[in-house]
Amino acid sequence: MDFHGGRLRIVDNTPDLILYHGNIITVDPDSPRAEAVAIKDGKFVAVGPNEAILRLRGPATRVVDLQGRTCIPGINDPHNHMLMSGHVLTEVQLFHARSISDIQEAVAKAVADAPPGAWILGRGWDESLLREKRFPTRWDLDEVAPNNPVVLERVWNMLVANSAALMAADIGRHTPDPDPTQLYSGRIDRDDLGEPTGVLRDRAKQLVYDAIPPRTDAEREAHLRIACREYNRWGITSIADPGLLPEGIHAYQAVWRDGALSVRSSLCLAGWGSSMEPREELLERRFSDVGLFTGFGNTELRIDTIKMMPDGGVGDRTAYMFEPYRDEPDNFGQYIVSPSDLVARVQWCHEHGWSIDAHTCGDRMQEMVVEAYANAYQQMPSTSIRHRVHHAYFPTEKALELMREYRIAALPTIPFLYNLGESFVASIGEERAARAMPLLTYLEAGVPIACGSDSPVTTYNPFIGIYSCVARKTVLGRDLGPEERVSREEAIRLYTAAGAWVTFEEEIKGTVTPGKLADLVVLDRDILTVPEEELKEIRPVATFLGGRAVYVNEKAWADGALS
């Protein structure tokens, strides 16, 4: 009991829920393992051995036997396009396609299930994994979809459209490529006769986007709900969604208002290079007029960063590099935001209280961005801003030094090694590809890092990510930089506590610690002892968000303890 306002108030500290008889990996360095936890009002109130925790129960406490299962903190993915992933979950998914016929088969099924003339959208093909080792074309798609317009995104930065989609967008031999003086202009791929093949690159993709019926608010909200349920199924309790436009932010707030946002969400606004806004000078007005900056919100929904995208990617040979691409001696990649604009935009955001999350794939671009961050910190030191770089493939020595000095976080999208590693090898050769996302190098240099997925570019499955941290193998089994492998314990930390630090939330989540949010994942096997190849087969049995079960595998909990 205590006194409050001159009156006696009785405080009931009896837990709402006790989970015991578990193998709990807390990721808390002061107490790394536990058997049981007590939860009250959405937070851990006690963590420790079974006997001590069970003594805390009261008549209304719900007590659940974990039956020896392994638990970890809720997965915190600091670079995850959850809204976009929700869209993809309702479309044709091609991440497992290994041939043109696999793509055709998936499209044919979608056509059979769709109304006549309906648009067929999809994502996930990667030519480096296809048996034919080439891009799919409009003619491949026409064979199975002669009447439905079809648009299929590559894993990133290209798409292929069939003839019906090109016709709907009025794209033909007469259509010029985007203005080549515009940064990251892209092009329409053409055959020897000048006919579009269906492949559109970079800004040329907008030509067909403009013909696709726009999504409604109701569709965006429905897709976000779908993504939340799917993410909970994989143990994901927190994400940062980078590059959101106003309509995406609206969807998040609407779903949160309705009590359906079961993944804690940090929203990153689409900034220069990321928004593809043709009048990018208007972005400053958009950000300043709203009057907010990094950190506004609560534990469920908050404003995080401004996302910038100043260069391209490795697989499509547009990341800005110091060395040229394989068999292209004149191709060093390109920038989407000019060097002078980059420095000016970073400084503007810094002065207005915004942390920045910048896409950097090429070593040259990463060094440029980190130098711009360091310059901003030098001119205006701040403890309320944490700039970061995602992808962060190839840090130079200079970049490592500045990142350590100014605590600039790297967010390696580590599942890319598994899913996109073969495209890296095709673009820059195996020796350079093996140096991508050097986790151990970052850690030994004292650079803060946290791992994310960049879903839907690749899988949101965090256990593929943890496997990639530990094994560093591609989907075809190729070793890529085994000297950069990290331990399983470190991999778990990079997917939990480390991400919380990136978003200024290290004091409230990320570890199983008294006083922190009770976000917890119960696994179907021991992540620390299973054979290495089995890491990617791990499945959650239950996911708790603030002590509430947001996902339960009913077969695994046959006794109904969590139903």
Secondary structure, DSSP 8 states (H G I E B T S, - for coil): -EEETTEEE------SEEEES-EEE---TTS-EESEEEEETTEEEEEE-HHHHHTT--TT-EEEE-TT-EEEE-EEESS--HHHHHHHTTSEE-TT--SHHHHHHHHHHHHHHS-TT--EEEEEE-GGGSTT-S---HHHHHTT-SSS-EEEEESSSEEEE-HHHHHHTT-STT-----TTSTT---EEE-TTS-EEEEEEGGGGHHHHTTS----HHHHHHHHHHHHHHHHHTTEEEEEEEEE-HHHHHHHHHHHHTT---SEEEEEEE-TTTS--SSTTHHHHHHHHT---TT-B-SSEEEEEEEE--B--TTTT-S--SS-BTTBTT----BSS-HHHHHHHHHHHHHTT-EEEEEE-SHHHHHHHHHHHHHHHHHS--SS---EEEE-----HHHHHHHHHHT-EEE--THHHHHTHHHHHHHH-HHHHTTSS-HHHHHHHT--B-----TTSS---HHHHHHHHHH-B-TT--B--GGG---HHHHHHHTTHHHHHHTT-TTTSSS--TTSB--EEEESS-TTTS-GGGGGG--EEEEEETTEEEEE-TTTTTT-TT-
